[in-house]
């Protein structure tokens, strides 16, 4: 390594048992009897087994964190002056020399006592966990020459609280890039058969990993830990296999990655796969455990899946709908993701649920790059139609549709005459016919309603009239409403224009009759606008001040009961109320 650090190192953690007199060497069978280790004292055989295991993994154990009680530390064995830890050290050195292995350094970790200034002080039960944790982390903190530490655990010796504590400590240490590679337990057989065994009990650690992985995913959307539990598992076929679990975890991981990147398209593709795979897991037959690669792991996942299902609102009839997905994100403060999905998908949901009025669906829209038709119809057509006038946009759409393609001035005039008989747009068509006819006759006037007539033909005028520019929309407004000043009172800035739409929808009874449930639509629109503004603030967080348009619009939104600030609880509250409006 360029910085001189070793990539990996290994440690062994164990609780050294009391020394037992007059014991003989025994055989301990490991790995289903394929390997035999010998030992006299409780920790001997497991230590030998784990030293070999680390060696086989290409990373020999360099340190043994030896948790010792005061009795083990002080009490002499037999007639000698040696303590239990001395006897253990002699066994360790002899075995390593015989097997040509690195002799580890024994690092005592005091359990129920503390050595300070040459004195020994008793540590109470309530302080032992922190006492041990500080010692181990302190020792590991001095290992500055190692990038990653692998830990092996002998779970056999010591008191019951320490056995559990060691596993818990490893979970904490993983935050410091420490990986648990193996946990074993040796069982002494007191029967006549005397078949002593060393068991790999990694399933205990995997239980922690599985539970924490599920908890992490449902709380943060991060599936890395959950997936790591199954890393390297073979995909088999047949009864009781792990294929369905693997497919579920693959879909979880894909969803997690998509969520992290706010990749809406990928979220669409993966959220339904999660629902499908959850149902498959819950339908699994628990029989045939003998055919399973890891029946405990599979059963744990199967029993934990209902938690995922409930937390992600998959137990509801609508399943992982966009509102439920957004709610889950908000619940877990994934606010960037919640806002992004809301902005992109609530318009889709509203259209699916037929919440948009007909006029927003009928008018012609032109989608900007990256915008969907649904968001364009919702955020542009809906707000603009209400703000500028439904009749204006209806007339404009009629003109666009009827006058598409190359048409002569006479054909365009004939179309307008035909539209005079239309009950919805007839008055506007009649005023436009009169204007165009005068436009064509009066060439001596420099301007007609603001137009330089020398620069336009009648055909050009009509085509520009139905264009997207602000100027021509203003003039089209005149023909519809016979008022050349009314449009000037409509704000031309983005956010204030949207707020103006809210005011019109709240106050204009004629429009309210055309939109169905006006109060509900108003709720949806005002919260959508608020969330759009929140997203804009988040995207421009480095800017010192909001734009004048945004500042004024935010102030006007307070009239509708919405106060926007950067407080997380405030954003969560707005998101929940926004969801309530569409549900």
C-alpha positions in Angstrom: 0.0 0.0 0.0 1.2 3.5 -0.8 0.6 4.7 2.8 2.5 1.7 4.3 -0.6 0.2 5.9 -1.3 -3.5 5.9 -4.6 -4.2 4.1 -5.8 -6.8 6.7 -5.0 -8.1 10.1 -6.8 -10.6 12.4 -7.6 -10.8 16.1 -9.1 -13.4 18.3 -11.5 -12.5 21.1 -12.2 -14.9 23.9 -13.1 -15.1 27.5 -10.5 -17.2 29.3 -12.1 -19.8 31.5 -11.0 -20.9 34.9 -8.1 -23.3 35.0 -9.3 -26.9 35.7 -6.9 -29.3 37.4 -6.2 -32.9 36.5 -7.8 -32.6 33.0 -6.5 -34.8 30.2 -6.1 -33.9 26.5 -9.3 -34.6 24.5 -10.2 -34.7 20.8 -12.7 -32.1 19.6 -14.4 -32.8 16.2 -15.0 -29.8 13.9 -16.6 -29.2 10.5 -18.8 -32.2 10.7 -16.0 -34.4 11.9 -13.6 -33.6 9.0 -11.1 -31.9 11.3 -10.0 -32.8 14.8 -8.4 -30.4 17.3 -7.0 -31.4 20.7 -7.2 -29.5 24.0 -6.9 -29.8 27.7 -8.4 -26.5 29.0 -11.7 -25.1 27.8 -10.3 -22.5 25.3 -7.5 -24.7 23.9 -9.2 -26.5 21.1 -11.3 -23.5 19.9 -8.2 -21.4 19.8 -6.3 -23.9 17.7 -9.2 -24.2 15.4 -9.6 -20.5 14.8 -5.8 -20.0 14.4 -5.9 -22.6 11.6 -9.0 -21.0 10.1 -7.4 -17.6 9.9 -4.3 -19.1 8.4 -6.4 -20.9 5.8 -8.0 -17.5 5.0 -4.5 -16.0 4.3 -4.6 -13.7 7.3 -3.0 -15.1 10.5 -4.2 -13.9 13.9 -1.7 -11.4 15.4 -3.4 -10.5 18.6 -5.6 -12.4 21.1 -7.9 -10.1 23.2 -8.1 -12.3 26.3 -11.0 -11.2 28.5 -10.1 -12.3 32.0 -11.8 -12.3 35.4 -9.9 -11.2 38.5 -9.8 -14.8 39.6 -8.2 -16.0 36.4 -5.8 -13.1 36.5 -4.6 -13.7 40.1 -5.2 -17.4 41.0 -2.2 -19.8 40.8 -2.7 -23.2 39.1 -1.9 -26.3 41.1 1.5 -26.1 42.9 3.0 -23.8 40.4 3.3 -20.0 40.3 1.6 -19.9 37.0 -1.8 -18.4 36.5 -4.4 -19.6 34.0 -3.3 -17.0 31.5 0.3 -18.3 31.8 -0.8 -21.9 31.1 -2.8 -20.6 28.1 0.2 -18.7 26.8 2.4 -21.8 27.0 -0.2 -23.8 25.1 -0.5 -21.1 22.4 3.3 -20.8 21.9 3.8 -24.6 21.7 1.0 -25.1 19.2 2.1 -22.2 16.9 5.8 -23.4 16.9 4.7 -26.9 16.0 2.4 -25.8 13.2 4.7 -23.0 12.0 2.2 -20.3 12.7 2.6 -16.7 13.8 2.6 -16.6 17.6 -0.1 -14.0 18.6 0.4 -11.4 21.2 -1.9 -11.9 24.2 -3.6 -8.7 25.2 -5.4 -9.0 28.6 -8.8 -7.3 28.8 -9.9 -6.9 32.4 -13.5 -8.1 33.1 -14.5 -7.4 36.6 -11.5 -5.4 37.8 -9.3 -2.5 36.9 -5.6 -2.0 37.3 -4.7 1.6 38.2 -1.4 2.8 39.8 -0.4 -0.7 40.8 -3.7 -1.2 42.6 -6.6 -3.5 41.6 -10.1 -2.1 41.9 -13.4 -4.1 41.5 -15.7 -3.0 38.6 -19.4 -3.3 39.3 -21.8 -5.3 37.1 -23.4 -2.2 35.6 -20.0 -0.8 34.4 -18.5 -4.0 32.9 -19.8 -3.6 29.4 -18.5 -0.1 29.0 -15.2 -1.1 30.8 -14.6 -3.9 28.3 -15.6 -1.9 25.3 -13.2 1.0 26.2 -10.3 -1.4 26.6 -10.9 -3.2 23.3 -11.5 0.0 21.3 -8.5 1.6 23.0 -6.3 -1.3 21.8 -7.8 -1.2 18.3 -7.2 2.5 18.2 -3.5 2.0 18.5 -3.5 -0.2 15.4 -2.9 2.6 12.9 -1.0 0.4 10.5 -4.1 -1.6 9.5 -6.9 -0.8 7.0 -9.2 -3.6 8.0 -9.3 -5.9 11.0 -10.9 -9.4 10.9 -12.2 -10.8 14.1 -12.6 -14.4 15.2 -14.6 -15.2 18.3 -14.4 -18.1 20.8 -17.8 -18.0 22.4 -17.1 -20.9 24.8 -15.5 -19.5 28.0 -16.7 -17.1 30.6 -19.9 -16.0 32.0 -23.1 -15.8 30.0 -23.2 -12.0 30.0 -19.8 -11.8 28.5 -20.7 -14.3 25.7 -23.5 -12.1 24.6 -21.5 -9.0 25.2 -18.7 -10.1 22.8 -21.1 -10.5 19.9 -22.6 -7.1 20.7 -19.1 -5.5 20.9 -18.3 -6.9 17.4 -21.5 -5.2 16.1 -20.2 -1.9 17.4 -16.7 -2.5 16.1 -18.0 -3.0 12.6 -18.5 0.7 12.4 -14.7 0.9 12.5 -14.3 -1.5 9.5 -13.9 -4.6 11.6 -15.4 -7.8 10.0 -16.5 -10.9 12.0 -15.2 -13.9 10.1 -16.0 -16.8 12.4 -17.7 -17.5 15.8 -17.3 -21.0 17.4 -18.4 -22.7 20.5 -16.9 -25.9 21.9 -19.1 -28.4 23.7 -17.6 -30.9 26.2 -19.4 -34.2 26.1 -19.8 -35.6 29.7 -21.5 -38.8 28.4 -19.9 -42.1 28.0 -19.4 -41.5 24.3 -17.2 -38.4 25.0 -17.6 -37.0 21.6 -16.5 -33.4 22.1 -17.4 -30.9 19.3 -16.6 -27.5 18.1 -19.6 -25.8 16.5 -19.6 -22.9 14.0 -22.3 -20.6 15.5 -22.1 -17.9 12.9 -25.9 -18.0 12.7 -26.0 -16.0 16.0 -24.1 -13.2 14.4 -26.1 -13.6 11.2 -29.2 -13.1 13.2 -27.9 -9.8 14.4 -26.9 -8.9 10.8 -30.3 -10.0 9.4 -32.3 -8.0 12.0 -30.1 -5.0 11.7 -30.2 -5.2 7.9 -34.0 -5.3 7.8 -34.2 -2.5 10.3 -31.7 -0.4 8.3 -33.6 -0.9 5.1 -37.1 0.0 6.3 -35.6 3.0 8.2 -33.2 4.4 5.6 -33.8 2.6 2.3 -30.2 1.3 2.4 -30.0 -2.5 1.6 -26.3 -3.0 1.7 -26.2 -4.8 5.1 -29.2 -6.9 4.3 -27.7 -8.0 1.0 -24.3 -8.7 2.6 -25.9 -11.4 4.8 -26.6 -13.3 1.6 -23.4 -12.4 -0.3 -21.9 -15.5 -1.9 -25.0 -17.6 -1.4 -25.5 -20.0 -4.2 -28.7 -19.8 -6.2 -30.1 -23.3 -6.3 -33.3 -24.8 -7.8 -35.8 -27.2 -6.3 -37.7 -27.4 -3.1 -36.7 -25.1 -0.3 -34.0 -23.3 -2.2 -32.7 -19.8 -1.7 -33.6 -18.6 -5.2 -36.7 -16.6 -4.2 -34.9 -15.0 -1.3 -32.1 -14.0 -3.6 -34.5 -12.5 -6.1 -36.1 -10.6 -3.3 -32.8 -9.3 -2.0 -31.8 -8.4 -5.6 -35.0 -6.4 -6.0 -34.4 -4.7 -2.6 -30.8 -3.8 -3.6 -31.9 -2.4 -7.0 -34.6 -0.4 -5.3 -32.2 0.9 -2.7 -29.7 2.0 -5.4 -32.5 3.7 -7.4 -33.7 5.5 -4.3 -30.3 6.7 -3.3 -29.9 8.3 -6.8 -33.5 9.5 -7.0 -33.7 7.6 -10.2 -37.4 7.8 -10.8 -37.5 5.5 -13.8 -35.5 2.8 -11.9 -37.8 3.2 -8.8 -40.8 2.5 -11.1 -39.1 -0.7 -12.3 -38.1 -2.0 -8.9 -40.9 -1.1 -6.5 -43.3 -3.5 -8.2 -40.7 -6.3 -8.1 -40.4 -5.9 -4.3 -44.1 -6.4 -3.9 -44.1 -9.4 -6.1 -41.1 -11.1 -4.4 -42.5 -10.4 -0.9 -45.7 -12.2 -1.8 -43.6 -15.2 -3.1 -41.6 -15.4 0.1 -44.7 -15.3 2.3 -46.2 -18.1 0.3 -43.2 -20.4 0.7 -43.7 -23.8 2.2 -41.6 -24.2 5.4 -41.5 -28.0 4.9 -38.5 -29.7 3.5 -35.9 -27.9 5.6 -33.4 -30.7 5.0 -33.2 -29.6 1.4 -32.4 -26.0 2.2 -29.0 -24.5 2.0 -29.5 -22.4 5.1 -32.9 -23.1 6.7 -32.5 -20.7 9.6 -31.5 -17.8 7.4 -34.3 -18.5 5.0 -36.8 -18.8 7.9 -35.6 -15.6 9.5 -36.0 -13.7 6.2 -39.4 -15.2 5.8 -40.5 -14.1 9.2 -38.9 -10.6 8.9 -40.5 -9.9 5.5 -43.9 -9.1 7.0 -42.2 -6.3 8.9 -40.9 -4.9 5.6 -44.3 -5.3 4.1 -46.0 -3.4 6.9 -43.4 -0.6 7.2 -43.5 0.0 3.5 -47.4 0.0 3.5 -47.4 -3.0 1.2 -50.1 -4.5 3.5 -52.6 -2.0 2.2 -54.9 -2.8 -0.7 -53.3 -0.3 -3.0 -49.8 -1.7 -2.3 -46.7 0.4 -2.9 -48.5 3.2 -4.6 -46.7 6.5 -5.2 -48.4 8.1 -2.2 -47.4 5.2 0.1 -43.9 5.2 -1.3 -43.6 8.9 -0.6 -45.1 8.5 2.9 -42.5 5.8 3.7 -39.7 8.2 2.6 -41.2 11.0 4.7 -41.6 8.6 7.7 -37.9 7.9 7.6 -36.8 11.5 6.7 -35.7 10.6 3.2 -37.0 14.0 2.3 -34.9 14.6 -0.9 -36.3 11.3 -2.2 -39.8 12.0 -1.0 -39.9 15.4 -2.7 -38.4 14.2 -5.9 -40.9 11.3 -6.2 -43.8 13.6 -5.2 -42.9 16.2 -7.9 -42.5 13.6 -10.6 -45.3 11.1 -9.7 -48.1 12.8 -7.9 -49.2 14.3 -11.3 -49.2 10.8 -12.7 -51.3 9.5 -9.7 -53.7 12.4 -10.0 -54.3 11.7 -13.7 -54.7 8.0 -12.9 -57.3 8.8 -10.3 -59.1 11.3 -12.6 -58.5 14.2 -10.3 -57.6 16.7 -13.1 -60.5 18.7 -14.7 -61.2 18.1 -18.3 -59.8 21.4 -19.6 -56.3 20.5 -18.3 -56.5 17.3 -20.2 -57.9 18.8 -23.4 -55.4 21.7 -24.1 -52.3 21.1 -26.2 -49.1 21.0 -24.2 -45.5 21.1 -25.2 -43.2 19.2 -22.8 -39.9 20.7 -21.9 -36.8 18.5 -22.0 -36.9 16.1 -19.1 -40.6 16.8 -18.2 -43.3 14.2 -18.6 -46.7 14.9 -20.2 -48.3 14.3 -16.8 -46.2 16.9 -14.9 -46.6 19.4 -17.8 -50.4 19.0 -17.8 -50.5 19.3 -14.0 -48.0 22.1 -13.2 -48.2 24.1 -16.5 -51.6 23.5 -18.2 -53.7 23.3 -15.0 -52.3 26.3 -13.2 -52.0 28.4 -16.4 -55.6 27.6 -17.5 -56.9 28.7 -14.2 -54.7 31.8 -13.9 -55.1 33.0 -17.5 -58.6 31.8 -18.1 -60.0 28.4 -19.2 -61.7 29.9 -22.2 -58.4 31.4 -23.5 -56.6 28.0 -23.5 -59.6 26.3 -24.9 -59.7 28.8 -27.8 -56.0 28.6 -28.3 -56.1 24.8 -28.5 -59.0 25.0 -31.0 -57.0 27.4 -33.2 -53.9 25.2 -33.0 -55.8 22.1 -34.0 -57.8 23.6 -36.8 -55.0 25.7 -38.3 -52.2 23.1 -38.2 -50.4 22.6 -41.4 -49.9 25.1 -44.3 -53.1 26.9 -45.0 -53.8 29.9 -47.2 -55.1 33.2 -45.7 -58.5 32.4 -47.2 -58.6 28.9 -45.7 -57.7 30.4 -42.2 -60.4 33.0 -42.6 -63.0 30.3 -43.5 -62.0 28.3 -40.4 -62.6 31.4 -38.2 -66.0 32.0 -39.8 -66.9 28.4 -39.1 -65.8 28.7 -35.5 -68.2 31.6 -35.0 -71.0 29.1 -34.8 -69.2 27.2 -31.9 -71.0 27.9 -28.6 -67.8 27.8 -26.6 -65.4 29.9 -28.7 -67.8 31.7 -31.1 -67.5 35.2 -29.6 -63.7 35.0 -29.6 -63.7 33.7 -33.2 -66.0 36.6 -34.3 -63.8 39.3 -32.7 -60.7 37.7 -34.3 -62.3 37.6 -37.7 -63.1 41.3 -37.5 -59.6 42.1 -36.4 -57.9 40.0 -39.2 -60.2 41.6 -41.9 -59.3 45.0 -40.6 -55.7 44.0 -40.4 -55.7 43.1 -44.0 -57.5 46.3 -45.2 -55.9 49.0 -43.1 -52.3 49.1 -44.3 -51.9 52.8 -43.7 -52.1 52.4 -39.9 -48.7 51.6 -38.4 -50.1 49.5 -35.5 -53.2 47.6 -34.7 -53.5 46.6 -31.0 -49.8 46.9 -30.7 -48.8 45.0 -33.8 -46.7 46.6 -36.5 -48.8 45.7 -39.5 -46.1 46.3 -42.0 -44.1 43.4 -40.6 -46.9 40.8 -40.7 -49.1 39.1 -43.3 -52.5 38.0 -42.1 -51.3 34.4 -42.1 -48.2 35.2 -40.1 -50.3 37.1 -37.6 -52.6 34.2 -36.9 -49.7 31.8 -36.6 -47.9 34.0 -34.1 -51.1 34.5 -32.2 -51.2 30.9 -31.2 -47.6 30.6 -30.3 -46.2 30.2 -26.8 -44.9 33.7 -26.3 -46.2 35.9 -23.6 -47.0 38.8 -25.9 -49.3 36.8 -28.2 -51.0 35.0 -25.3 -51.8 38.4 -24.0 -53.4 39.5 -27.3 -55.3 36.2 -27.6 -56.7 37.0 -24.1 -58.2 40.2 -25.6 -60.1 38.3 -28.3 -61.5 35.9 -25.7 -62.5 38.4 -23.1 -62.8 41.6 -25.1 -60.5 43.3 -22.6 -56.9 44.4 -23.6 -56.0 45.3 -19.9 -57.2 42.2 -18.0 -54.2 40.1 -18.9 -51.8 42.8 -17.6 -53.1 42.1 -14.0 -51.9 38.5 -14.2 -48.4 38.1 -12.7 -45.9 37.0 -15.3 -43.4 35.5 -12.8 -43.4 31.8 -12.3 -44.4 31.3 -8.7 -46.6 34.3 -8.2 -48.5 33.3 -11.3 -49.2 29.9 -9.7 -50.4 31.5 -6.5 -52.7 33.7 -8.6 -54.2 30.5 -10.0 -54.9 29.4 -6.4 -56.6 32.7 -5.7 -58.8 32.4 -8.8 -59.7 28.8 -8.0 -60.6 29.9 -4.4 -62.7 32.9 -5.4 -64.1 32.5 -9.0 -67.4 30.6 -8.8 -67.6 30.1 -12.6 -64.3 28.2 -12.6 -65.1 26.3 -9.4 -68.1 24.9 -11.1 -66.0 23.6 -14.0 -63.4 21.7 -11.9 -65.7 19.4 -9.9 -64.3 19.2 -6.3 -62.8 22.6 -6.2 -61.7 22.5 -2.6 -59.9 19.3 -3.0 -58.2 20.5 -6.1 -57.1 23.7 -4.4 -55.6 21.6 -1.6 -53.6 19.5 -4.0 -52.4 22.5 -6.1 -51.3 24.6 -3.1 -49.3 21.8 -1.6 -47.8 20.8 -4.9 -46.7 24.4 -5.4 -45.2 24.6 -1.9 -43.2 21.4 -2.5 -41.9 22.7 -5.8 -40.7 25.8 -4.0 -39.1 23.6 -1.3 -37.3 21.6 -3.9 -36.0 24.7 -5.6 -34.7 26.0 -2.3 -32.9 22.6 -1.7 -31.4 22.7 -5.2 -30.1 26.2 -4.6 -29.2 26.0 -1.0 -25.9 27.8 -1.5 -27.6 30.9 -2.7 -27.8 33.6 0.0 -31.3 34.8 -0.8 -34.4 33.5 -2.6 -35.5 35.2 -5.7 -38.0 38.0 -5.4 -40.6 35.9 -7.2 -40.1 33.0 -4.7 -40.1 35.3 -1.7 -43.3 37.0 -2.6 -45.0 33.8 -3.6 -44.0 32.2 -0.3 -45.5 35.1 1.6 -48.7 34.9 -0.4 -48.9 31.1 0.3 -49.3 31.9 4.0 -52.8 33.1 3.1 -53.5 29.5 2.3 -52.1 28.2 5.6 -48.7 27.1 4.3 -45.5 28.5 5.9 -42.3 27.3 4.3 -39.0 27.2 6.1 -36.0 25.0 6.2 -37.0 23.1 9.4 -37.2 19.3 8.8 -40.4 19.0 10.9 -41.9 21.8 8.8 -41.1 20.0 5.6 -42.4 16.7 6.9 -45.7 18.4 8.0 -46.1 19.9 4.6 -45.4 16.5 2.9 -47.9 14.7 5.1 -50.6 17.3 4.4 -49.9 17.1 0.7 -50.3 13.3 0.8 -53.6 13.7 2.7 -54.9 16.0 0.0 -54.5 13.3 -2.7 -55.7 10.3 -0.7 
